[in-house]
Amino acid sequence: MRILYHHRTASKDGQAVHIEELISALSARGHEVEIVAPRVASSGNETESMGTRVDWIHRLKVHLPKAMYETLELSYSAVAYQRLARAARTFRPDFIYERYNLFLLSGAILRQRFNLPLILEVNAPLAEERSQFGGMAMPRFAQWAEAQTWRQADVVLPVTQVLGDYVSARGVPADRIVVIHNGINEAHFARAPKPEDAKQRLGVADRMVLGFTGFIRDWHRVDRIVRWLATPEAPPNAIFLVVGDGPARPELETLAKTLGVTHRLRFTGVIDRNEVPAHVAAFDIALQPAVVPYASPLKMFEYLALGKAIIAPRRANIEELLSHNDNAWLFAPEVPGDLEAGLNKLVLDSELRRRLAASAAMTIGRKRLTWAANAERIEALAHEAIRRRAQGSGVSGTPPHLRAA
């Protein structure tokens, strides 16, 4: 098939990983993919540094009045539509695959005007998320635009069932919602060194390594790990390795200095994503101290792929992948000290860590949590959407055997 892939992501981060891996997986299945994206977007070059962002866009977001920035976002839809329309005429796609973004209406408009099926990937309820974390000038309009975009799609692909419930609540019929979790590239992680070798390379051969990957923000609550390191329960050889960087780093380093555990906190800074497996391989305990209620964190798939003992909050979206005392140790986030109690248990019980890690390592295969499997599901959904549109039904219904994706 010919796939017109549309997105508005400019930064080189976890979003870019998702985009690049899925396009690669679709191409590997023999499909031809035409990308329409901002010209400032990541080129897909594997050598670009993770964490790269387009500074002038970031400055606009910080310094412009919110109403003006949101108007610019909406205006971009007109630009994107013109580019999509040109691509639709020359490339003649079988369907549109779009990564949802706020005020991005162009894919839905193209669907109507060119009679093309639209498959819409949804990673977050962005109208709610931005209102909560950054504030908005036009929240009601954002909610309306979001609902309209979701309802226009032939198939909506939320990354968790919790997010699927958000989509359903906006009026999208259940037979057009298919949950497809994030995934991993198995070949990418198969090259990871053995844990002992990874530790040796990083100079932590004799340490108990607690690890976290990603762009670290305050809401990740990794400050709890730093504070735990200062307690008597933390083994003397325990260290906290943060594979990444982020705005929370200065505060965490200040906290570590105040508590006298600077020597036990290590940041790698931004690294190339090809180097991530070699770092995660060194973890004894992989951390997800907090999570938004609808997310499908990429780090969780990395932890699972490398068979790590994971500690994570007992949230509905997390429990779509992890089960307590099976492939992870889940703590109750509403109970003070439950995360720390879980850490105390895991650092002392090597057999528990081994058992959790072994079960984690089987999860990817058991649940088919790979980009290749996701591409296969999308292909089947697209064929069904195309068939239904050819029959004149306009909007696809998804067969029950595909909804279990």
C-alpha positions as CSV (number, residue, x, y, z in Angstrom):
1,M,0.0,0.0,0.0
2,R,0.9,3.6,-0.3
3,I,0.7,5.4,3.0
4,L,0.6,9.1,3.5
5,Y,2.2,9.6,7.0
6,H,1.5,13.0,8.6
7,H,2.8,14.4,11.8
8,R,3.7,17.8,13.4
9,T,6.6,16.7,15.6
10,A,9.8,18.7,15.4
11,S,11.8,17.6,18.3
12,K,14.2,14.6,18.5
13,D,12.8,12.7,21.5
14,G,10.6,9.8,22.4
15,Q,8.0,11.0,19.9
16,A,10.6,10.8,17.1
17,V,11.5,7.3,18.2
18,H,7.9,6.2,17.8
19,I,7.6,7.9,14.4
20,E,10.9,6.6,13.0
21,E,10.4,3.0,14.2
22,L,6.8,2.7,13.0
23,I,7.7,4.1,9.5
24,S,10.6,1.7,9.3
25,A,8.4,-1.2,10.3
26,L,5.7,-0.3,7.8
27,S,8.4,0.0,5.1
28,A,9.8,-3.4,6.1
29,R,6.4,-4.9,5.3
30,G,6.7,-3.6,1.7
31,H,4.6,-0.5,2.0
32,E,5.6,2.8,0.4
33,V,5.5,5.7,2.9
34,E,5.4,9.4,2.0
35,I,6.0,11.7,5.0
36,V,4.4,15.1,5.3
37,A,5.8,16.9,8.4
38,P,7.2,20.3,9.4
39,R,10.3,21.1,7.4
40,V,12.1,21.7,10.8
41,A,11.2,18.1,11.9
42,S,13.8,15.5,12.6
43,S,15.2,14.1,9.4
44,G,15.2,10.5,10.7
45,N,18.9,10.5,10.8
46,E,19.9,8.0,13.4
47,T,23.0,10.0,14.3
48,E,21.1,13.0,15.5
49,S,21.2,13.4,19.3
50,M,18.2,12.4,21.2
51,G,16.7,15.3,23.1
52,T,17.3,17.8,20.2
53,R,14.5,20.3,20.0
54,V,13.9,23.2,17.6
55,D,14.9,26.2,19.7
56,W,13.0,28.9,17.9
57,I,9.7,26.9,18.3
58,H,10.4,26.5,22.0
59,R,11.1,30.2,22.4
60,L,7.8,31.1,20.6
61,K,5.9,28.8,23.0
62,V,7.6,30.3,26.1
63,H,7.4,34.0,25.1
64,L,4.3,34.5,23.0
65,P,0.9,35.0,24.6
66,K,-0.8,31.7,24.8
67,A,-3.7,32.8,22.5
68,M,-1.2,33.9,19.8
69,Y,0.7,30.6,20.0
70,E,-2.5,28.6,19.8
71,T,-3.6,30.6,16.8
72,L,-0.3,29.9,15.1
73,E,-0.8,26.2,15.8
74,L,-4.3,26.3,14.2
75,S,-3.0,28.3,11.3
76,Y,-0.4,25.6,10.6
77,S,-3.3,23.3,9.7
78,A,-3.8,25.4,6.5
79,V,-0.2,25.0,5.6
80,A,-0.2,21.3,6.3
81,Y,-3.4,20.8,4.3
82,Q,-1.9,22.3,1.2
83,R,1.2,20.1,1.5
84,L,-1.0,17.0,2.2
85,A,-3.3,17.8,-0.8
86,R,-0.3,18.1,-3.1
87,A,1.1,14.8,-1.8
88,A,-2.3,13.2,-2.2
89,R,-2.5,14.2,-5.9
90,T,1.0,13.1,-6.8
91,F,1.6,10.2,-4.4
92,R,-2.0,8.8,-4.6
93,P,-2.0,7.2,-1.2
94,D,-4.3,4.3,-0.1
95,F,-4.8,5.9,3.3
96,I,-3.6,8.6,5.6
97,Y,-1.8,7.8,8.9
98,E,-1.7,10.8,11.2
99,R,-0.1,11.3,14.6
100,Y,-2.6,13.4,16.4
101,N,-1.6,16.9,17.7
102,L,-3.5,19.8,19.1
103,F,-5.3,22.1,16.6
104,L,-4.1,19.8,13.8
105,L,-7.2,19.5,11.6
106,S,-5.6,19.0,8.2
107,G,-5.7,15.2,8.1
108,A,-9.4,15.2,8.9
109,I,-10.1,17.8,6.1
110,L,-8.1,15.8,3.6
111,R,-10.0,12.7,4.5
112,Q,-13.3,14.4,3.6
113,R,-12.1,16.1,0.4
114,F,-10.2,13.2,-1.0
115,N,-12.3,10.4,0.3
116,L,-9.3,8.7,1.9
117,P,-9.4,6.6,5.0
118,L,-7.8,8.2,8.0
119,I,-6.1,6.2,10.7
120,L,-5.3,8.5,13.7
121,E,-2.7,7.6,16.3
122,V,-3.4,9.3,19.7
123,N,-0.8,9.4,22.4
124,A,-2.4,11.8,24.9
125,P,-5.5,13.9,25.4
126,L,-3.6,17.0,24.6
127,A,-6.3,19.5,25.3
128,E,-6.5,18.3,28.9
129,E,-2.8,17.7,29.2
130,R,-1.8,21.2,28.1
131,S,-4.5,22.8,30.2
132,Q,-3.2,21.0,33.3
133,F,0.6,21.4,32.8
134,G,1.0,24.6,30.8
135,G,-2.3,26.4,30.7
136,M,-4.3,27.4,27.6
137,A,-6.0,30.5,26.3
138,M,-8.6,28.6,24.3
139,P,-9.3,25.4,26.3
140,R,-12.9,25.0,25.1
141,F,-12.0,25.5,21.5
142,A,-9.1,23.0,21.9
143,Q,-11.5,20.4,23.3
144,W,-13.9,21.0,20.4
145,A,-11.1,20.7,17.9
146,E,-9.7,17.5,19.6
147,A,-13.1,15.9,19.6
148,Q,-13.8,16.8,15.9
149,T,-10.4,15.3,14.8
150,W,-11.0,12.1,16.8
151,R,-14.5,11.7,15.5
152,Q,-13.5,12.2,11.9
153,A,-11.0,9.3,11.8
154,D,-12.0,5.9,10.3
155,V,-9.9,4.3,13.1
156,V,-8.5,5.8,16.2
157,L,-5.4,4.2,17.8
158,P,-4.9,5.2,21.4
159,V,-1.8,3.8,23.1
160,T,-3.6,2.6,26.2
161,Q,-7.1,1.4,27.0
162,V,-7.3,4.2,29.5
163,L,-6.7,6.7,26.7
164,G,-9.2,4.7,24.6
165,D,-11.8,5.6,27.3
166,Y,-11.0,9.3,26.8
167,V,-11.5,8.9,23.0
168,S,-14.8,7.0,23.6
169,A,-16.0,9.7,25.9
170,R,-15.6,12.3,23.1
171,G,-18.1,10.4,21.0
172,V,-16.0,8.0,18.9
173,P,-17.9,4.7,18.5
174,A,-16.2,1.8,20.2
175,D,-15.9,-0.1,16.9
176,R,-13.6,2.6,15.6
177,I,-11.2,2.5,18.6
178,V,-8.3,0.0,18.6
179,V,-5.7,0.1,21.4
180,I,-2.2,-0.4,20.1
181,H,0.5,0.0,22.7
182,N,4.0,1.4,22.0
183,G,6.6,-1.2,21.2
184,I,10.3,-1.9,20.7
185,N,12.6,-2.8,17.9
186,E,13.8,-6.3,19.0
187,A,16.9,-6.2,16.8
188,H,17.9,-2.9,18.4
189,F,17.8,-4.3,22.0
190,A,19.2,-7.7,21.0
191,R,22.6,-6.0,20.6
192,A,22.7,-5.0,24.3
193,P,25.6,-6.3,26.3
194,K,25.2,-8.7,29.3
195,P,24.5,-6.9,32.5
196,E,27.9,-7.6,34.0
197,D,29.6,-6.3,30.8
198,A,27.4,-3.2,30.7
199,K,28.3,-2.4,34.3
200,Q,32.0,-2.9,33.6
201,R,31.8,-0.5,30.7
202,L,30.1,2.2,32.8
203,G,32.5,1.7,35.8
204,V,29.8,0.5,38.2
205,A,30.7,-3.2,38.3
206,D,30.4,-3.4,42.1
207,R,27.3,-1.3,42.4
208,M,23.5,-1.9,42.9
209,V,22.2,0.2,40.0
210,L,18.8,1.8,40.1
211,G,18.1,3.3,36.7
212,F,15.7,5.6,34.9
213,T,15.7,6.6,31.2
214,G,14.2,9.6,29.5
215,F,13.8,13.4,29.6
216,I,13.3,14.0,33.3
217,R,10.7,16.4,34.6
218,D,9.4,17.3,38.1
219,W,6.3,15.2,37.7
220,H,8.4,12.0,37.2
221,R,9.0,12.3,41.0
222,V,12.5,10.8,40.8
223,D,13.3,13.1,43.8
224,R,11.9,10.3,45.8
225,I,14.7,8.0,44.7
226,V,17.3,10.6,45.6
227,R,15.7,11.0,49.1
228,W,15.6,7.2,49.5
229,L,19.4,7.0,48.8
230,A,19.9,9.0,51.9
231,T,18.0,6.6,54.1
232,P,19.6,3.8,56.2
233,E,17.7,1.2,54.1
234,A,19.6,2.1,50.9
235,P,22.6,-0.3,50.5
236,P,26.0,1.5,50.7
237,N,26.7,0.4,47.1
238,A,23.4,1.6,45.6
239,I,23.6,4.3,43.0
240,F,21.0,6.1,40.9
241,L,21.8,6.2,37.1
242,V,19.7,8.6,35.0
243,V,20.1,7.9,31.4
244,G,19.1,11.2,29.9
245,D,18.7,14.8,31.0
246,G,15.9,17.3,31.5
247,P,14.7,20.4,33.4
248,A,14.5,18.6,36.7
249,R,18.2,17.8,36.7
250,P,19.5,21.0,38.6
251,E,17.0,20.6,41.4
252,L,17.9,16.9,41.8
253,E,21.6,17.6,41.9
254,T,21.0,20.3,44.5
255,L,18.9,17.9,46.5
256,A,21.6,15.2,46.3
257,K,24.2,17.7,47.5
258,T,21.9,18.7,50.4
259,L,21.4,15.1,51.5
260,G,25.1,14.2,51.0
261,V,24.5,11.6,48.2
262,T,26.0,13.4,45.3
263,H,28.4,10.5,44.8
264,R,25.4,8.2,44.4
265,L,23.6,10.2,41.7
266,R,24.8,10.0,38.1
267,F,23.4,11.6,34.9
268,T,24.6,10.5,31.5
269,G,23.2,13.6,29.8
270,V,21.6,13.2,26.4
271,I,23.0,10.1,24.6
272,D,22.3,8.7,21.2
273,R,19.4,6.3,21.3
274,N,21.6,3.6,19.9
275,E,23.5,3.7,23.2
276,V,20.4,3.4,25.4
277,P,20.3,-0.5,25.4
278,A,23.9,-0.6,26.6
279,H,23.0,1.6,29.6
280,V,19.7,0.0,30.5
281,A,21.4,-3.3,30.5
282,A,23.4,-2.2,33.6
283,F,20.2,-1.6,35.7
284,D,19.5,-3.9,38.6
285,I,16.2,-2.1,39.2
286,A,14.4,-0.1,36.6
287,L,12.3,2.8,37.8
288,Q,9.0,4.4,36.8
289,P,8.3,6.5,40.0
290,A,5.2,8.3,38.5
291,V,3.2,8.3,35.4
292,V,0.3,10.3,33.9
293,P,-2.8,8.1,33.9
294,Y,-3.1,7.5,30.2
295,A,0.5,7.2,28.9
296,S,2.3,4.2,27.4
297,P,5.8,5.1,28.5
298,L,8.5,4.0,26.0
299,K,10.9,3.4,28.9
300,M,8.7,0.6,30.1
301,F,9.2,-1.3,26.9
302,E,12.9,-0.8,27.1
303,Y,12.9,-2.2,30.6
304,L,10.8,-5.2,29.5
305,A,12.9,-5.9,26.4
306,L,16.1,-6.2,28.5
307,G,14.5,-8.2,31.3
308,K,14.8,-5.8,34.2
309,A,13.2,-5.9,37.7
310,I,10.8,-3.0,37.3
311,I,9.1,-0.9,40.1
312,A,6.2,1.2,38.9
313,P,3.0,2.7,40.2
314,R,-0.2,0.6,40.3
315,R,-2.1,2.6,37.7
316,A,-4.6,1.2,35.2
317,N,-2.5,2.1,32.2
318,I,0.6,0.5,33.7
319,E,-1.4,-2.6,34.6
320,E,-2.3,-3.1,31.0
321,L,1.4,-4.2,30.7
322,L,2.6,-5.1,34.2
323,S,1.2,-7.4,36.9
324,H,2.3,-7.1,40.5
325,N,4.8,-9.6,41.7
326,D,4.8,-11.2,38.3
327,N,6.7,-9.1,35.7
328,A,7.1,-6.1,38.0
329,W,6.7,-4.8,41.5
330,L,3.8,-2.3,41.6
331,F,3.4,0.1,44.5
332,A,0.4,2.1,45.5
333,P,1.1,5.7,44.6
334,E,-1.6,7.0,47.0
335,V,0.0,5.3,50.0
336,P,2.9,7.3,51.5
337,G,6.1,5.4,51.6
338,D,4.9,2.4,49.4
339,L,7.5,3.2,46.7
340,E,10.3,3.3,49.2
341,A,9.0,0.1,50.9
342,G,9.2,-1.6,47.5
343,L,12.7,-0.4,46.9
344,N,13.7,-1.7,50.4
345,K,12.3,-5.1,49.5
346,L,13.9,-5.3,46.0
347,V,17.4,-4.3,47.0
348,L,17.5,-7.0,49.7
349,D,15.9,-9.8,47.7
350,S,18.0,-10.9,44.7
351,E,15.8,-13.9,44.0
352,L,12.7,-11.6,43.7
353,R,14.6,-9.4,41.3
354,R,15.7,-12.4,39.3
355,R,12.1,-13.7,39.1
356,L,10.6,-10.4,38.1
357,A,13.3,-9.9,35.5
358,A,12.7,-13.3,33.9
359,S,9.0,-12.7,33.6
360,A,9.6,-9.2,32.3
361,A,11.8,-10.6,29.6
362,M,9.0,-12.8,28.3
363,T,6.4,-10.0,28.2
364,I,7.4,-8.4,24.9
365,G,7.0,-11.7,23.0
366,R,3.9,-12.8,24.9
367,K,2.0,-9.5,24.2
368,R,3.6,-8.8,20.8
369,L,4.9,-5.4,21.9
370,T,7.0,-4.7,18.9
371,W,6.9,-2.0,16.2
372,A,6.8,-4.9,13.6
373,A,3.7,-6.3,15.2
374,N,2.1,-2.8,15.4
375,A,2.8,-2.3,11.7
376,E,1.1,-5.6,10.9
377,R,-2.0,-4.6,12.9
378,I,-2.1,-1.2,11.2
379,E,-1.9,-2.9,7.8
380,A,-4.9,-5.1,8.6
381,L,-6.9,-2.1,9.9
382,A,-6.1,-0.1,6.8
383,H,-7.2,-2.9,4.5
384,E,-10.5,-3.1,6.4
385,A,-11.0,0.7,6.3
386,I,-10.3,0.7,2.6
387,R,-12.7,-2.1,2.0
388,R,-15.5,-0.4,3.9
389,R,-14.9,2.9,2.1
390,A,-15.0,1.1,-1.2
391,Q,-18.4,-0.4,-0.2
392,G,-19.6,3.1,0.5
393,S,-20.1,2.9,4.2
394,G,-17.9,6.0,4.7
395,V,-16.5,5.2,8.2
396,S,-14.9,1.9,9.0
397,G,-16.0,-0.5,11.7
398,T,-13.3,-2.7,13.1
399,P,-13.8,-6.4,13.4
400,P,-13.7,-7.8,16.9
401,H,-10.5,-9.8,16.2
402,L,-8.7,-6.6,15.4
403,R,-9.8,-4.7,18.5
404,A,-7.7,-6.9,20.7
405,A,-4.5,-5.2,19.4
